[in-house]
Amino acid sequence: MTNHGPHVFDSEDDYPVAVLRAAKAVADDPGSLGVVLGGSGNGEQMAANKVKGIRCGACADTFSARMIRQHNDANMLSIGARVVGEGLALDIVDAFLTAEFEGGRHATRVEMISALFYEQRRKTVHQGRDLKEAAQMHRTIYHAVRSHDPKRARAAMHEHLAFAQQAQSIEPPRDLRAATGTADVSMAPPPARTAE
């Protein structure tokens, strides 16, 4: 087990620094799981989900913690310390760590979500700026976080984080056609049904 900090409470700390460090470690170690803590757990979940390969859910009960593993193949869990007490938090972590992904129809759905996510991020990069500049911005963020220098990390993140996270060079594991096993995939909603 690795603790990615912070190791001492400081109200001036920006949680994305530690969360992104933890998320990157999980993404770099396939099969590993991570847990992040915050006030509500929502901001931590959002930050973690900006890292390629991370599927993080915020949970306040054991049922949800099991479901994000069994149905969503989540590899990270976010818990809000202002939402649940210590005893329940430990039960939530235990439920998350002991549950296993069920695959099957859930695997197809996870692949579809991943394919849409990656496609949207590629479009955002192409619409905005030159890819070379985007890659440099991402490297700036990554090295700022790895440096463990809070001032440098905060400055870099406030300047670049939103765009840098969209600028990662990513390839979906499968396209939507392969994920669904169909010849034609339309993500448009089905036509409305009329009452008979």
N, C-alpha and C positions, 0 to 999 in steps of 0.2 A: 504494500500500500504506500502511495506517495501523497504527501500533503503539499499542495501547491500554494498554500497561504491564503490570506495573510495570517501570520503567526501571532500578531499582536493587534488588538483592536485600535483603530484610528479612524475617527469619524470622517477624516478628510480623504481616506482611501477611496479610490474609484474601483468598484467591484469588477468592471470588465477586464482589468489587468489580470487578476487572479483567475477569473472564470475562463478567459481565453487561453491562459497558460494550461489550465486543467483540460479544457476541451481539445487543445492541440495534442496533449499527451495521450488522451483517449483515442483520437483520430489516428495517431501515429502507431498505436499498438492495437491492431485488430483483435477483437474478442474481449478487450478490456472494458470495464464499466467505470463511470465517474459519478460523483455526487457533489453538488454545489449548494451552498446555503446563502440565504439573503434575508431581507426583511419580509417580503411577500413571496420571493422566489421567482417572480415574473420577469424582472429585468435580467436576472441571471440566466433564466431559460432562453430569453431572446438573444442574449450575447452568445451563449454556447451554440445556438442553432445557426449562427453566422459562419461557423467553421465547417469546412467541407467534410462530409462523412458523419456529422454529429446529428443525432436525433434525441433531443432533450425534452422531457415533459415535466411540468410543475405539478406536484401532487400534494394533497392535504389529507389523503386517506389511503389505506392499504389496498383497497380495491383498484383505485386508479393506478397505483404503483405497479400492481401485477399486470394490469391491462396494457400499460405502455410497453412492457416487455413482451407479453404474450401476443398482442395484436399489432403493435407498432414497431417492434424491434428496436426500442429505445436503448441507447447506450449511455445516456446520462439522465440523472434525476435531479430536479431542483426542488428544494424545500424552503418554505418561508418560516423563519424563526418567530415571526410575530403572528403566525397563523396557527401553528401547532406547538404543543408542549414537547418536552424532551422525550418522554416515554413514547408518545405516538410517533415522533420523528424516527426513533429507533425501529419501531415496528414497520414504518413505511420503508425505511432502508432495507430491512430484512425481507420484506415482500418483494421489493425490486430486485435484490440480489439473488433470490432463490427462484424467481420465475424464469421461464425459458420461452423464447420465441416459438410460436406454433407453426409458422410457415403457411403452406397451402394458399388459400385465398388471401390471407393477410400479406403474404410475400408479394403477390401481384399488386396489391394496393400500395404497399410501401414503395415498390419499384415505380409505380405510376406517379406518386408524389415526388420521388427523387428526380424522375425525368422532367417533370414540369418545373421543379425548383431549379435544376441546372440550366434548363433552356431559358428561363426568365433571367437568370444571372448573366448568361452569355449575351442576351439581347441588351441588357442594361449597360454592359461594358461597351458593346459596339455602338450603342446610341450616344454614349457620353464622350469618351476621350480615347486617345490613342492607347492601344494595348500596352505598349512599352512603358508609357507613363504610369498606367494603372499598375503594372507589375512592380515598378519602382516604389509606388506608394504603398503597396502591400508589404514589400520588403522592409520599408521604413517602420511600419507598424510592428511587424514581427520582431525585428531587432530591438525596438524600443521596449517591447514587453519582455523579451528574453534578457535584457540588460539589468532587470530588477531595479531600475532607476525610476522611481515614481514620477519625478518632475518631467523627465524626458518622455516617459511613457504617456503621461497625461497630455503633454503638449502635442505629441505625435497623434494620439488617438483623437483628440478634439479636432485636429486639423484634417485627418484623413480617414478615420475609421469607417464611416458609412460607405464611402466609395471603395475603399481598399478591400473591404470584405466582399464586395461584388466583383472585384477584379481578379479573383483567383482563377487560375487556369484549371478548368475542371471538365471532366468527361463523364456523362451518366453511364452507369454500368450497362444499361440496356435502354433502347428507345421505347416509346409507348407501344408501338406495334408489337415488339418482342415481348414486352411486359404483359400484354393482354392476350397474346396469341391470336390476334385477329389481323385481317388484311388491311382494314381501314379503321383508324381510331379517331373518333370525334369527341372532343371534350365539351361540346356544346350541350346544354341541358336538353333533356328529352321534351318533345312537344307536350303541351298541357293537355290533360284529358278532359273531355267534355262529359257532363252528366247525361246519362241515357234516360 
